[in-house]
Amino acid sequence: GIGQFRYPAGATILLSIIGVHLDPGRWEDPASFRLERWFEGVRDGMTPTEKGRAIRHTIQEREQALDWIPFADGLARCPGRHFSAHEFFLVLDALLSRYRFDLIHPGNEIGPSDTMVVGPERGRMRARIALRR
């Protein structure tokens, strides 16, 4: 069973990943993009390596609690999840350490998306990219 619920042997259990990701019981203001959700444990004076470890720890805790399910779970879990997560951090590190991204119209409202990959509609979020100095 799960919690106080009991299910017959062989039962199939499905969950809504988007329902979990948009659950206000799990996330404050779940429809907003807020990077600070992942910064638990990050403190001033930490090295970039220490900050990265703290963020990875928070991500792992959220995945284990099934608060964040980017690659599904159980037998259907994406076999490329480790590669994808590793690649994600490599790309972010390469870009964010070298470039600054400033929104051109930070006040633009970005509405919900009905597509498989959630993101802003084409042309709704524009950024100016500059080398860090």
Contacts in CASP RR format, 6 or more apart in sequence:
PFRMAT RR
TARGET T0000
AUTHOR 0000-0000-0000
METHOD contacts of the structure
MODEL  1
GIGQFRYPAGATILLSIIGVHLDPGRWEDPASFRLERWFEGVRDGMTPTE
KGRAIRHTIQEREQALDWIPFADGLARCPGRHFSAHEFFLVLDALLSRYR
FDLIHPGNEIGPSDTMVVGPERGRMRARIALRR
1 7 0 8 1.000
2 13 0 8 1.000
7 13 0 8 1.000
15 66 0 8 1.000
15 69 0 8 1.000
17 69 0 8 1.000
17 72 0 8 1.000
20 26 0 8 1.000
20 66 0 8 1.000
20 67 0 8 1.000
20 68 0 8 1.000
20 69 0 8 1.000
21 27 0 8 1.000
21 30 0 8 1.000
21 68 0 8 1.000
21 69 0 8 1.000
22 30 0 8 1.000
22 31 0 8 1.000
23 30 0 8 1.000
24 30 0 8 1.000
26 67 0 8 1.000
27 37 0 8 1.000
27 67 0 8 1.000
31 112 0 8 1.000
38 55 0 8 1.000
38 58 0 8 1.000
38 59 0 8 1.000
39 54 0 8 1.000
39 55 0 8 1.000
39 58 0 8 1.000
40 54 0 8 1.000
40 58 0 8 1.000
41 54 0 8 1.000
41 57 0 8 1.000
41 58 0 8 1.000
42 51 0 8 1.000
42 52 0 8 1.000
42 54 0 8 1.000
42 55 0 8 1.000
43 54 0 8 1.000
46 54 0 8 1.000
56 89 0 8 1.000
59 68 0 8 1.000
62 68 0 8 1.000
63 69 0 8 1.000
63 70 0 8 1.000
66 73 0 8 1.000
70 81 0 8 1.000
71 77 0 8 1.000
71 78 0 8 1.000
71 80 0 8 1.000
71 81 0 8 1.000
71 84 0 8 1.000
72 78 0 8 1.000
78 84 0 8 1.000
97 132 0 8 1.000
98 131 0 8 1.000
98 132 0 8 1.000
99 129 0 8 1.000
99 130 0 8 1.000
99 131 0 8 1.000
99 132 0 8 1.000
100 129 0 8 1.000
100 130 0 8 1.000
100 131 0 8 1.000
100 132 0 8 1.000
101 127 0 8 1.000
101 128 0 8 1.000
101 129 0 8 1.000
102 127 0 8 1.000
102 128 0 8 1.000
102 130 0 8 1.000
103 125 0 8 1.000
103 126 0 8 1.000
103 127 0 8 1.000
103 128 0 8 1.000
104 126 0 8 1.000
104 127 0 8 1.000
104 128 0 8 1.000
105 126 0 8 1.000
108 124 0 8 1.000
108 125 0 8 1.000
110 119 0 8 1.000
110 120 0 8 1.000
110 121 0 8 1.000
110 124 0 8 1.000
110 125 0 8 1.000
111 120 0 8 1.000
111 121 0 8 1.000
111 124 0 8 1.000
112 118 0 8 1.000
113 119 0 8 1.000
113 120 0 8 1.000
113 121 0 8 1.000
END
